[in-house]
Amino acid sequence: MFLVLVMLLSSWLKVNLLAVTLFLLIMKLRRSTLGMPSSEVRVIALYTVSNQMMGDVKEGMASSDKPEIVERETKEKKHEEGDKDEEKGGFIEKIKDFIHDIGEKIEETVGFGKPTADVTGIHLPCINLERADVVVDVLVKNPNPIPIPLIDINYLIDSDGRKLVSGLIPDAGTIHAHGSETVKIPLSLIFDDIKNTYDDIKPGSIIPYRLKVDLLVDVPVFGRLTLPLEKTGEIPIPYKPDIDVEKIHFQRFSFEETVALLHLKLENKNDFDLALNALDYEIWLADVSVGCAELSQSTKINKNGISYFEIPITFRPKEFGSALWDMIRGKGTGYSMKGNIDVDTPFGAMKLPISKEGGTTSLKKDGDDDDDEVC
């Protein structure tokens, strides 16, 4: 029985030596692509063969464990057969332990290890009244001598346990051997969807969020691994400011050209500060455009606060027609204003719309002490 076992082992080694040779040749051809030294290629080849040997030994043990029905003539014959089985089992166990030791040495030599990941940044490249575009930076480090594929990325953003957005990014790329990559995860929050789903989330508020990311990678030796990540923070639900024309101060009046200052009130209805950098606007009196411009204006508006500033306008009253006489007689005329403001916030830069419709104003006589009033 021992001789038969040796012959089987010898035959197995011949076949697998050929497999080793072919494997080394293939790995040598791929070495330039992988950028791996030849020593590491040989070690990986040995590791692969050792795994195959382990599988074959296990298979052989499984087949040898099947009971055989034989007739025993004497008790002495039974004892002899038992001794041979013990000898056979001990020999296979030694081979198994030897291959296992080889596998451990290969793992130590090659240096296979689990990759690591960390959220290094969360950016808001665009945020307005409709949506917030979010980019999550995840740094993935690969300590292994071969590239590893990033199979899937699962992400979820919730607020107080309520889902805001979730998704899956398949085939997210490859992490180079002994390298690191910053993987960018783009996603968008649609504010109308959030407000329609959760009534208590109001425009202008700041809500807490929790970001959960699961990275699925495929690593030799370890197989498929899931790297869970989590990050918390806050995100705003912006609301447009209110703007009103408090009064109009006419600096020079004539039918050909009139110069005036608009005194504006800007109310911040958000739970965060606004640092006003610029505004563009167009204003209409009696449905006639009296001016549009882009101005650089530096003003801080505290959260839920009010700020006042002035902008100049120049117009020709004769273009108003009968509406001018209504203004002179004190009957008033309607005005409207539309535009945008560029602001900095704790969450990044925003461009917010401003608008006012339905206001009225009247023109007072020359020499009056009060400024022209706006209602």
Phi, psi and omega in degrees: 000321179297318179296322178297319180296319179296319180296318178297318180296319179298316179297319180297318181296321179299315181296317185282335172296321175297320178296321178298314181301312179297319181296317179298321179297316179296315181295327178295320178293327182273354186299320180296325179289316182282340182071034185253143174292156185297328180298319180290326177298316180296320181295318179296321178298315178297323179296318180297316181294322179298322176298319179295320179297319178301315181296319181293322180294317178299319180296319179295321178294321180297319181289327181286341180285347181293130183290142175250136180264110180229151179270131179255132182271323182222162177294330180295322179295322178297317180296322179296315179297320179297320179297320179295320179297320179295320179296318178296314180297320180295322179295315180294322178297322178296318177298316180299314179296321179298314180294322179297319178297320177300316180300317180295319179297322179295316179300319179294319182291311182290325179081039175294140179207166180281135176291159178238157180215150180207142175281114184260348180185150174230121185242151175242082182296335179212129175215131179213196183290338185267322189202165172231120175271125185242137174235123180256125177264123178239120179268118180248128180247132181246109181275001187272157182280001178230154177297151176237137180279140173266102192286304183220154170233119174255133179226153180210134171240125176230165178227115183054041178082002181254125184293130174260318179199149176209163180183176180227133175245108180274157174048064188277003175123195183226139176262123185296156179298137180049038183224183178219149180224141172265111180268127181260128181248105179271140176206165183226140173254121178264114188293324179298320178297319181293314182292326179288332181277321183237108186294333185280352176272111187256152174300140181092353184269167174244128183241145175283153177221159173230125178260128176238129180230132174243119177260125178255116182238159180243113186241131175304150182076309184274333184084209181279129181237148174250124178256104181275138178230153179210142180212142179240159179181199179228150178220141182270156168248092191296153177226140184288142179289158172267139177231139178223147171271107182291315179197165176239124177253114181275115179277325177210129183236131170203163181290337180278318181204133179235135178247130182215163174246130174267125175265111186254147173243125181243120183251125179271116181258019180257157178273026176214155183289152174239128174256103184288127178252321183199161174215148170238143188208163168217137183235143179238136169241125181054042178065015177246126180291126182250003177159150173212148183194168171241126185237145171268116185224119181255108181213138175262131178243112182295161178301133183054029181250180183232141176228149181240142175203170186239145172226140181275149174223153176225130181211170180248106184302331184294343178284351183278343180065224184294337180297331178296319180293327175297322179293317181295321180282000177084009179285340178085161177215155183281156175219159174212158184214137178221151178173199180217154174237140174260122184227153169258141180227168175299347183252004181121178181284145178222152172241110186248140179282151172231146179200150176210127178225147176093006176283160177230153179215159179223152182259123179269167182287157177298142177092350177292143181284325184282148172288160177295134187268152176236135181253000000 
